[in-house]
Amino acid sequence: MTHVLSDVSTMTTRGLRLMSRDADAMITAVVLPVIILLMFVLVFGGALDTGTDYINYVTPGVILLAAGFGAANTAMAVERDMSGGMVDRLRSMPVSSWTVLSGHVVASLVKNLATTAIVFGVSILLGFRPQATPLEWLAAVGMILLFVGWITWLATFVGVLVRSPDAAGGFSFFVMFLPYVSSAFVPVDTLPGWLRGFAEHQPVTPVIETVRGLLAGDTAGTVAGVADPAGAAALAVTWCVGLGLVFAVAAGLAFRARR
């Protein structure tokens, strides 16, 4: 067990070093969510009626959108390892090969925590005033980490499957799409009927409602027929844990098959 943890720690450190050397990706991961936050608050915020200050409404959605950008970079990093010979080198070393994937996931969690902190800082400058207690802050961060975890394992799975950086980069379209078709930027009851059904029953909406309820003190809206905050939180955790396990296993199997 100690050997495995040591391998994961080594691969995580390697992943963080690779991220630090890719300045363009780091800048994009930080600047793009901030630009989106500024655009929605300063340009669209005055025209959108959400029943509360728009900065309080939109901040959780932008945080999850930032996590999606980070996951897209993870897909590209995994693909580079798969096609660049790194995995072949590990075969001759006493290292558990699956720890390469785990290292990328843990490194993504660390990077997304940093990005989240920056987005929070900018949102506070724009007027975001969280009402959360320390315990609620802890719960909100845990919910964000669960979301980052499952979407990063999905990105890892994509990175193992695809055969080019361009294909891995295309994953960003998918992760950008989900928060937009949810309660991230507008209430789902303002969407057309056929789109509202998808928005209510996809995994991003209950996560956003849970984080928003914890930070802003708002009661979570109806999500997939669940109207109470505790029910929305349970649904969000179920989505994140379930999808995380599915894609972690799928990534491991695909990794073994491709080797």
Secondary structure, 3 states (H helix, E strand, C coil): CHHHHHHHHHHHHHHHHHHHHCHHHHHHHHHHHHHHHHHHHHHHHHHCCCCCCHHHHHHHHHHHHHHHHHHHHHHHHHHHHHHHCHHHHHCCCCCCCCHHHHHHHHHHHHHHHHHHHHHHHHHHHCCCCCCCCHHHHHHHHHHHHHHHHHHHHHHHHHHHHCCCHHHHHCHHHHHHHHHHCCCCCCCHHHCCHHHHHHHHCCCHHHHHHHHHHHHHCCCCCCECCECCHHHHHHHHHHHHHHHHHHHHHHHHHHHHHHC
